Amino acid sequence: MPLIPERSLAVDNVLLQVKNLSVAFGNKPVVKNVNFCVRQGEVLGLVGESGSGKSVTALSVLKLVQGATYDAASSIVFDKQSIFDLNDDELCAIRGRDISFIFQEPMSSLNPLHRVGKQIVEILRIHQNMSETQAIRYAVKLLAMTGIRHPKEKFYSFPHELSGGQRQRVMIAMAIANHPKLLIADEPTTALDVTVQQQIIDLLLKLQKKLGMAVLFISHDLNLIKKIAQRVCVMKNGEIIEQGDVEKVFYHPQNPYTKALVSSSVFDKGNDDVLPKGGTVLCGKNLCVRYPVKKNFWGKTLKFNHVLDGMDIELHKGECLGVVGESGSGKTTLAMSLALLNKFSGKVCLNGVDIHALKNKDFRRKLQIVFQDPYTSLNPRMTIKQILEEGLNIHFSQMDKNEKRVRIDAVLKSVELDSSVLDKYPHEFSGGQRQRIAIARSLVLEPEVLILDEPTSALDVTTQVQILNLLKNIQKTRDLSYIFISHDMRVVRYMANRVAVLHNGKVVECRRADAFFQNPYDDYSKELIKASLI
């Protein structure tokens, strides 16, 4: 196992210099005359709304943007080498070794056909020239370093067998495996709960100091950027409109957009003082979900992993129930079970009727779910129009084309999109735009219950506030009931009437949001609130 090498720090030494970077797709410019540098040993934050060009700028550093054209004046110099002068073999040698990426969507970045351990081992053997045994040992150690419990077992898991947060931690393990000079982190803590987020950030900062590693940190979480970065660049419409020291930019912003961005990062109390008195619309009793993790030679299961362990949960009509807990605590498994998308034991009732007694068509219309990762939940071969029409064709077959179009246009408007998106495909949108499309797909059926699994995790703070206010207004006008799953305690406080805390497959605390945030009584709840800095 290789020792992590010490690197001498020279803070004024520029490791990455980007000058006059302009990127276009066809005739559409997406990045315009961008200039910034990343110095050795520093953390540079890159913030801005979804679709502002942050990810395209970062991916351009290693020419990873397919179908893009670069202006002749564009210049990217890394470690005194011009990126545009390198051939494919030279670029491949730098990728993953000197420059590593942590991508925003781990499910689409990890190979679904290979176990996660094998994918870590592969890059170690390519760049570190390790033996198979050495690579396996080091890969397990990396998984443990990123906070994954039972790393030896998770080493042999496929990506779909892990939670969103666990997949993100696998990506982080891969990124730091070769001790890069520059780490480009594109929303690296988006899928993580607040306690693990703190662990990951502490880990990255520790490695940064040890390696003299520079970090280009892309995030919509301004509080996180303020905490870890020395300098920050603010992007809007493909341009850097303001940059400088973190203290100066965030506490004395000059640009009107930066001022709006900073003000949007502050959430009010939200629903603390409102508790709907409606009856129970959805409930789960004694919910149990377990997966085999160890079998003998004959296929008999020797050990089970209990994801849900006798869980009871109740949702009242017109309320928003916030569900919080660390990655792997069972939040998404609970959502999938309540939506009848998972095998489980126990009982789930909708409006007092066992869901297994309801017609599947009626149940699907009344209960909709917005998934955490919109990229994998939207069919890449269907246009947005086809995606939105699909549910209407199934559940409202009596509607004519004009009625469907009116409803689709109305729901698009409610999520800040217009009809110009209808003929496009999901890959043509940013992460935040895809999430808004996913929300529109659920709302178009006018459900009674909406399960929201990290619905704003991919959104910048300004869009986040817009979507949250949108969800609140829709809830009031349609008398909807929400189960709101999130690792962002500020968002949960803004949205929830009650909060349920999940830990190791059980509800350890469930009560009014105001009482929970003012005086949590479970030790794990106290840890969550402390880590969130509310």
N, C-alpha and C positions, 0 to 999 in steps of 0.2 A: 504494500500500500504506500503510495508516494506521500512524502511530507509536503505540507503546504509551504511553498517558498515565500520568503520575505522579500518584499520589493521596497526599494527606497522611494520615499515620497518627495515629490517636488511639485508643490501645489500650483506653481505658476507654469508648469510644463503642460502645454496643450497636447492632449492625446488625440482628440478628434476635432477637426475643424471643418465646419460646413459653411460654404460660401455660395451665395447666389443660387441656391437650390430651387429649381422650378421643375415640377413634375406634372405631366398631363396625360390624360387618357383620351386618345383621339384628339378632338379639338377642345376638350374640356380641361382647363387647368385646375389642379386640386391643391398644389403647393406652389406658392408664388414668392420667389426671391427671398428664401429663408436663409438667415445667417445666425449661427451660434457656434460655440465651442464647448467642449467638455474637457476639463483639466484632469490630469492624473490625480486620483485620490479624492475627487469630489463627487457629490451627488447633485446632478442638475435635474430639476423638476420640469416637466412639460405638461401644461394643463390647457384645457379648452373644451368647448362643447363637442358633443358627438358629431363627427363629420367635418371637423375643423382641419383635419390633415395631420394629426399627431402620429397615428400609426403609419401612414404612408411615408412621412418624414423619417421615422425610425427604421422602417423596412428598407428605405432607400440607401441607408448606410452600407448595406451589403448587397444592394441591387436585388432585392427579393420581391420587388413589385412586378408582377407579370403584366405584360401589355402596356407598360408605362414608357413614355418618352421623356428624356431629360433635355433641358435647354443646354445649348453649347457652352454657355457661361457657367454652368453648374460645376461645383468643385467639392469633393469630399476627400479629405486627407486623414488617414488613420495611421498613427505611429510613423509619420513621415512617408507614408506610401499613399499614392493616389489610387483610390478605389476604382476609378474609371479606367485606369491603365492596367489593371490586373486581368489576367485571363481566368477562365473558369476553374482550372486546377488550383491556381493561386488563391482564388476566392474561397474555394472549398477548404483549403488548408487553414484559412483564418476563421471561417464559420465554425462555431462550436468550440474553438480552441482559444483564440485571442478575443473574439467577440461572441458572446452568448446572448440568446434571446429567451425571455419568458413571455410567452404569448398570452393574449387575453382569453382565448377560448381553448382550454386544454383538451376538451373532448375531440375537437377537430384537428388538434395538433399531434395528439398521440395516435399511433397506429392501432386500430381496433383489433387487428389480427394477431398481435404479439403481446405477451405478458409485459407488464410495465418494467419489471426487473431486467428483462432481456434488452429493452430499449435503452436503459441506462448503461448496461454492460457494453452494448455496441459502441457507444461513443467513447467509452473508456478504453476499449481495445484499439479503436482507430487512432485516437490522439495520444494515449498514454502508453501504448504498446504493452499493456498488461496481459498476464495469462488469464485464462477463464476463471480460475479459482480466485486470483487476486481481485479481478473485476467484480465478481459476485460479492465478495466480502466488503469491498468498498461501497458498492451500490447499496447494500443493506445498511451500512453505516450512514450513507447520505440520506436514505429514507428516514432513519431514526433522527438525524439532525434536523429534518424539516418538520418534526412533530408527529409523524405517522406512528400510530400505535401498532404493535405486533408487526414490525417491518419485515421480518422473515416470512411471515404469511402473506403480507401484501406484495412482496416481491414477485410472487407467482400469480397475482391477480391480473385479469384483463381490465382495460380502462373502464368498461361498462359496469364492472363489479365494484367500482369505487364511487364515493360521493364526489360532488363537484369540488369541494375543498381538498379532498384527498388527491384528486387528479391534478389540481393546481400545485400541490406540494411535490408531486412527482415531477412536474415540469421544472420546478425550482431546483430540485435535486439534480436533474439533468443539466440545467444551466450552470450550476456552480461546480460541476464535477471536474472540469478541466482547469479550474482556477483562472478564469479569463482576465484580461486586462480591462475590458469594457463589458459591462453587463447592461443590456437594454431590457428594461422591465416594463412591459406593456400591460398595465392594470394587474400586477402580480398578486394582489391580495383581494381582488374583487370577490372571489368565491369563498373567502375565509371568514370564519366568525372572529369576533373582536379579540378573544384571548389568543387564538392561534395567529391572527394577524400581527399581534404584538411580538409573538415569538419569532415569526418569520422576518419581520423588520429588524428585530434585534440580531437575528442570525446574519442577515444580509449586511448590516452595518459592521458586525464583528468581522466577517470575512473581508469586507471592503478595507477595513483598517489593516488586517493581517496581510492582505495581498497587495495593498496599494491600488486596489481596483477602483476604476471610475464607474459610475452608475448614471445612466440616462433613465430616469424614472417617470413613466407616463401614468397619470392618474387623474380621475375627476374628484378625488377626495382631497379637498384643499387643506383640511386639518392634518392629514397625513403628510402632504408635501411640506407644510410649514414645520412639521416635526423633524423630517429627515434630510431635507435638501438645504444646500448652502445658497444656490441660485435657482431662479425659476424663469421660464419663458412661457408667455401666455399667447395661445394661438386662436385665431378666428378667421374663418373663410380662407384657410390656406396660408395665412400670413402671421408672422410674429408681431403682435401689436405692442408688446411691452416685455421687457426683460431686465433682470437685475437681481440684487440680493433679495432673499426671501423677506426679510424685515421691511425693506423699502417697498417692495411690490405689494405685499399683503396689508401692510399697515398704513402705507401712504400711496395708494394706487393713483396713477395719473390718467389712464385711459378710462372712458366711461364704461366700456365693457368689463374691464377688470374690476371696477367698482361694483358692477351688477353681479359679477361672478362671486366676489367676496361676500356680498350681502346675501346671496342665495344659499350660502353654506350654513346659515344659521336657521335652525328649525324652531318653530314655536312649540308649545306644549301639545297642541292638537286636541285629541279626543278624551283627555283625562277626566274632564268634568261631565261627560255625557255617557250614560250607560243605558242602552235601549232596554225596554221592558217587554219585548216581544217573547213569544214562546220559543221552544227549541226547534230549530229548522234542520240541524244536522248533528248527529251524535255518534260516537264510536264507543263500544263497550268491550273491555277485555281484549283489545287488539294485540295480536301476537304475530310477528314475522320473524322467521329464522332461516338461516342459510347454512348448508353444510360447508365446513371449512377443512375437514379432514376425513378421508375415507381409507378403508383397508384395501387389501389386494382384491377382494371380491366385491368391492363397491359399497360395502356397508358403511354408513356414516358413523364416525367415532366421535365427532365434535361438531357442535352447532354454534353459529354466531347469532345471538338474539338481538336483532335490530330494534324491534318493538317487543316489550316484555310486559304484557298485561296492561296496556295503556287505555285509560278512559279520557275522552275529550268531548266537549259540548260547545256548540255554536248557536247563539240566539239570533232570532230574526232581526235584521237591521244592524247588527253589530259587526265590528272588526276585531277578530281575535288574533293577536300577534303571537306567533310561535317562534321562539328563539332557542338557541343552543349551539354547541360547538359542531363543527363538521363531523359527520358520522354519528350524531346523536339520535338520528331517526327522523329528522324533519321532513325530508323529501320522501322517505318511505311511508310516513304517515299520510302525506298528501296523495301519494299513489294508491294507498290502500283505501282512503276515503273516496277516491275517484274510481274505484274498482279497476285499477290498472295494475294491481299487484295481488299475488296470492297471500291470503292472511286467514287467521282464525279469529273468531270473535264476531261481533255484530255491528253493522252500520245502518242507521235509519235516517231517511230523508223525510221530513214532515211526519215523523212517527211511523213510517212504513219501512220495513226492511228492504234495502235496495235490491236484494235478490228476488223480491216479489214484484218489483217494478219492471215494466217493459224497458229493455235496454235503450230504446230510442228516446223514450220519455226522460229517463234518468240522465242520459248524455246531454240533453238540451238544458235541463234544469241545473246541472252542475258542470261547470267548465273549469279548466285549469290553465294557467299561464306558466310555462316551464322556465327554468332558470337560464337555459342556453337556447336562445332563439335560433341560432344557426342550425342546430341539429333538429329542432322541432318544426321548422318550416321546410316543406318539400322543395328541394332545389330545382326540380324539373317543372314546377308549376309557377305561373305568373301570380302576382299578388291578387289579381282579379279572381283567378281560379281558386286560390287559397281561401279567399273570403266567401266565394260563392259555394264552396264545397258543402259547408254546414247548412246553408240555406237550401241547397238542392235536396239534402237529406231530410231536414226537419220542417221545411216550409215549401214543400213541392207544389203547393197550390198557388204560390206567388208567381206573378208574371215577371218578365225581364225588367220592366220599368220599376216595379215595386222593389225588386232586389237591388237595382242600381241606386235607388233613392236611399235605401237603408245602408248600403255600402258607403255611399258618399257621406252620409251623416256620421257614421262611425269613424271614417277616416278623418273627418274634420275634428271630431272630438279628441283624437290623438295627435293633432297638429300635423296631419299629412293631407295631401289633396289628391284628386283623381289622376294626376299625372304619373302616379306610382303604379297604376293598375297593370300596365303592360310590361313592367319590369320583373326581374327575378330576384330572389332573396340575396344572392351574392353581390348584387349591385348596390347594396345599402350598407351603412355603418352598423355597428353593433347596437347602438341606441335606436336607430331607425327600425331595425329588425324587431327589437323588443316591442316597439309601438305597434308594429304590424301584428305581432303575436297577441297583444292585448286587444286589438281591434277584432281579430279572428274570434276571440272568446265573447266579446261584447255584442257582436252582430247577432248572436242567437238569443239575446236578452235573457240570460240565465237568472236563477234565484240565488245560487251560491257560486261564488268565484273563489277558487283557490289560487293564490298568487305566490309562486315559489321564487323568491328573490327577483321580483319584477323590475326593480330599478337598479340592480347590481351593475348593469352594463351602461348606465346613463351618467352623463355629466350632471353636476349639481343643479344647473339651471333647468335642464330638461327633467331632472328628478323631481324638482318642486312642481313643475307643470304637470307631470304624470300623477303625482300624489294628490294634487288638488283636483285633477280630473277624476281620479278614482273616488275621492270624497264626494264630489258633486254628483257623480253617477249613483253612488250609494244612496244619497239623500233623495234624489229624484225617482229612482227605481226601487227603493227599499231593498237593496241588495245586502247580502251577508257575505263577509270576506273572512277567509283564513289567510292571514298575511305572514308568510315565512320570510325571515330576513336575519342576517347577522349584524346589520347596522342598527344599533339600539336607538339612535336618534330618529331614524325613519320609523321604527316601531312605536316609539313614544309619540310621534307626530300622528300616526294612523290609528293606533289600537285603543279600544275601550277596555279590553282585558288582555293580559299577557300570560301565556303558558310557557314555562321553561322546561325544555327536554334535556335529559342527561342520562346517557347509557340506556336509552330506550324507554325511559319512564318520565312521567310528568312530576317534577320535584316541587313545582310551585305554580299555582294558577289563581290569579285574582285581578282586581281592578288595576288598571295601568297606573293611576295616581299613587295608590298605596304601594304598588310594586317598586316604582322608581324612587319613592321617598324613603321607603324602609323595607328592603327585601329581607326575608327571614331565612332563606336558604343560603348556605355558604357559597355554593356554586353561582347562585344569582348575584350575590355580592361581588364575586370575582368578575362576572360578565359586565356589570355596571361600572366597576372600577376601571376595567380595561377600555371601556368605550369612552371614558372621559366626559360623560354627560354632566 
